[in-house]
């Protein structure tokens, strides 16, 4: 199964945050997020494990109450049901993998 990035439907997830679900398999899903400077991802938790990679920009991620400032090439992990949030410090692109796939992110 192959998908092209250009075919992924952009979804306005929150103000200043666009999600594109790129591909999903039986047990995982990859999404790309374009994040505008100043955008906020409020504290939330979900049953999926989330592993992210910062492609470009700068963000501050808070996982289980611990904050980390990420630069391009840095990664993070939020285990299932662990509260996490993010502050977007510069226009950024993040690629997240969710396992299992998030039903609400399926297109």
C-alpha positions as CSV (number, residue, x, y, z in Angstrom):
1,X,0.0,0.0,0.0
2,X,1.4,3.4,-1.0
3,X,0.1,6.9,-0.6
4,X,1.4,10.2,-1.9
5,X,1.6,13.2,0.5
6,X,-0.2,15.4,-2.2
7,X,-3.2,13.1,-1.9
8,X,-3.6,13.4,1.9
9,X,-6.6,15.6,2.8
10,X,-5.7,18.6,4.9
11,X,-8.0,19.0,8.0
12,X,-8.1,22.1,10.2
13,X,-7.6,20.4,13.6
14,X,-7.4,23.5,15.7
15,X,-6.7,27.2,15.1
16,X,-3.2,27.3,13.4
17,X,-3.0,23.5,13.2
18,X,-3.5,21.4,10.0
19,X,-3.4,17.6,10.1
20,X,-2.9,15.3,7.1
21,X,-3.3,11.6,7.7
22,X,-0.7,10.2,5.4
23,X,-1.0,6.4,5.8
24,X,-2.3,3.8,8.2
25,X,-1.8,0.1,8.6
26,X,-3.4,-2.4,10.9
27,X,-1.6,-1.3,14.0
28,X,-0.2,2.2,13.4
29,X,-0.9,5.5,11.6
30,X,1.3,8.4,10.4
31,X,0.1,12.0,10.4
32,X,1.8,15.2,9.3
33,X,0.9,18.4,11.2
34,X,1.6,21.9,10.0
35,X,1.7,24.2,13.0
36,X,1.7,28.0,12.9
37,X,3.7,30.1,15.4
38,X,1.7,30.8,18.5
39,X,-0.7,27.9,18.1
40,X,-1.5,25.8,21.1
41,X,-2.3,22.1,21.5
42,X,-4.2,21.9,24.8
43,X,-3.5,19.2,27.4
44,X,-5.1,16.0,26.4
45,X,-4.6,12.2,26.6
46,X,-5.7,9.3,24.4
47,X,-5.3,5.5,24.5
48,X,-2.9,5.5,21.6
49,X,0.9,5.6,22.0
50,X,2.2,8.7,20.1
51,X,5.7,9.1,18.8
52,X,6.6,12.4,17.1
53,X,9.5,13.8,15.0
54,X,10.0,17.5,14.5
55,X,10.8,18.0,10.8
56,X,11.2,21.8,11.0
57,X,10.6,24.7,13.3
58,X,10.6,24.8,17.1
59,X,8.0,23.6,19.6
60,X,7.7,23.1,23.3
61,X,6.1,19.8,24.2
62,X,4.9,19.0,27.7
63,X,4.5,15.3,28.5
64,X,3.3,14.2,31.9
65,X,4.1,17.6,33.3
66,X,7.7,17.8,31.9
67,X,8.5,20.4,29.3
68,X,11.0,20.0,26.5
69,X,11.9,22.5,23.7
70,X,12.4,20.6,20.5
71,X,14.5,21.6,17.5
72,X,14.5,20.0,14.0
73,X,15.4,16.3,14.2
74,X,14.3,15.9,17.9
75,X,11.6,13.4,18.9
76,X,9.1,12.8,21.7
77,X,6.9,10.0,23.0
78,X,3.6,10.2,24.9
79,X,2.6,6.8,26.2
80,X,-1.1,5.8,26.3
81,X,-3.3,7.9,28.5
82,X,-0.4,10.2,29.5
83,X,-1.4,13.9,29.4
84,X,0.5,16.0,26.9
85,X,0.4,19.4,25.2
86,X,2.4,21.7,22.9
87,X,3.2,25.3,22.3
88,X,4.3,26.3,18.8
89,X,7.3,28.6,19.0
90,X,8.0,28.8,15.3
91,X,6.1,27.6,12.2
92,X,6.7,23.9,12.4
93,X,6.1,20.6,10.7
94,X,5.7,17.5,12.9
95,X,5.3,13.9,11.8
96,X,3.4,11.7,14.4
97,X,2.9,8.0,14.6
98,X,-0.1,6.6,16.5
99,X,-0.4,3.0,17.6
100,X,-3.1,1.8,17.3
101,X,-4.5,4.2,14.7
102,X,-6.8,7.0,16.0
103,X,-10.4,6.5,14.8
104,X,-10.9,10.3,14.8
105,X,-8.0,10.8,12.4
106,X,-9.1,8.4,9.8
107,X,-10.2,10.0,6.5
